[in-house]
Amino acid sequence: MTQGKAQAPQRVRYLFGEFRLCPEERRLWRGDQGVAISPRALDLLIALVRAAGQVLEREALLASVWAGLNVSDSNLTVGICTLRHALGDAEHYIATIPGRGYQFTVPVRVEATALAAVGPEGTLRVTVELLRPDESVAWAGSRQWPAASGVPVEGHIATSLTSWLASALSTSRE
């Protein structure tokens, strides 16, 4: 991190079907209900969702989910089976690509939330990045507000931030 600059932490969520995947929280939600899922199955789901639409080779999945461990293909097969059971629809979300690997097949919407950080002079800086499922940046922007004196800061910034995002996103559609 550069000296004197505060970095805004970012939270990314992946939305698909009736599910919401929150990698930072290590949680999967169906509607407003948490879904019980093992840590390895969750790692597998995160890898598949981040590469939605792409075929992930078996070896690549084994290397990323079971990094540094000596495991067999059966671990991956059991993990996929567990994941399909947790999602409730055997082949709807995850397709088996014979001889290659697996593919997450449903559309995924990426929701990115940037949290504000206060800089050294009391300025508020907000950075927002909207990511595609492959984690490439679809749009990014940054805005800074000076320290306010006597102004209801939260309301002013919320209104200003909403206007800024709406304007930026309406002109940057792909």
N, C-alpha and C positions, 0 to 999 in steps of 0.2 A: 504494500500500500504506500502511496506517495505521501510524504510528510506534509501535514497541514490539511489534507483532504479527508473527509469522512466518506466512506463507501456505504451506499444504501444496500442493505441485504435484500435479497430477492427470493420470493417464494413462487415456485412453479407448480401448477396443478394440471393434470391431464384429465379431460372429461371424455367419456365414451359410453354410449348407451345410457344406462341409468347409474353409471359408476363415476366416481371421482377418486383419482389416485394422487396422493400427496407424498412424493418421495422424501422430502425433508422431514416430514412427520412420521414417515414409514407407516402410513395408514392407507387403507382402501375403504371407501364408503360406497354403499348402495343406497342412494337417496340420502337420508339422514341417519342410517344405521351403519355402524362399523362392521366390516366383514372380517371374520377370523381367518387369518392366513399365516402360514409359517414364514419365518424370515427368508428362507431360500426361495420359496414360491414368490414372495414379494419382490425379491431381487430379480427373479426371472421375469415377472410381470413388468417391472420397471424397464428392463432391457428391451423387451418386446414392444412395449408402448412407445418408448423413445425412438424406435426404428419402425413405427407403424407403416405398413404397406411394403416393407422390404423383407426379403428372406434373410433370416439370420441363420448362418451355418451352425450345425450342432457343435463343432469344435469351438467356435467363437462364443457360443452361449456357455459351454462348459468352462472355458477360460475366464469369462467375466464373472459368472455367478459362483463358481467354485475355485476361484483364483488360488493357485499354489497348492491345491489339494489333489491327491491322486484318486480320481473317481472314474466310474465307468459311464457309458451311455445310459445304463439303467437308472442312474440318478436323475438324469435329464428327463427321461421318459416318465418317471414317477413324479417329478416336479411339474411337468406339463399336465399330467393327469390330475394332480392336486389343484393346480391352477384352474383347469377347466371346471372341476367340481365346485370350486369357490365362486367362479363366475356364473355357474348355473346353466351353461349351455355348451355342450361338448365341443362342437366344431364351429360355432358361430363366431367366436372371437379369435381363436387361434387355429390356423390351418397347418396341417402337417404337409410339408413338401417332401415327398419320398426321395430318399437318397441325399437330401441336402440339409434340411432343418425345419424351421418353423417361421410362420408369418402372422403378425397381428393384423387382422383383416378388416376391422371396423374403423370408420373414421374417428380420428382423435382430434379434439379441440384443445389447444394449449392456452391456459390462463396464467398469465404472469402478473404478479403483484410486486411492485417495488415499495420498499419502506423508506421513509424519509430519514435523512441524516442531517444533524445540525453541524455546520462548519465552525471553524475556530472564531470567526467574527460574529457568530450568532445567526448567520444566514442559514436558511433552510434550502437544501439541495435535494431534488427528487430526480432519480434516473429510472427510466422505464425501458425495458426491452421486451418485446413480444416475440416469442420463439415459435418456430415451426416444430413439428414432432421430432425432426432430426437434430434439434437444438441449434440450428442456424438462425440467425437473427432476421426476422421478417420486418421489424421496425424498431428503431431505438430513438430515444429522445431524452433530453435533460433540461431541467428548468430550475432556476434559483430564485429565491425570494429573499429580500433584505429583512433584517430584524425589524419587526413592526413595533411602533410605540403608540400605545393607546388604541390600537385597532384590534378588533376581535379576530385574532390570528387564525384560529381553526376555521371559522366560517369563510374568511377572505381567501385563505389558501385552498380550501376545498372547492370553492366556486371557481377560482382561478385555475386550479389543476384540472377540474372537469372541463372547462372551456378549452384549455390548452390541448388536452388529450382528444377531445371531440374534433377540434380543428385539425390537429396533426393527423389523426387516423382517417378523417374523411378525405384528405389530400394525398394520402400515401397508400391507398389500396392497390394491391397487386392484381 
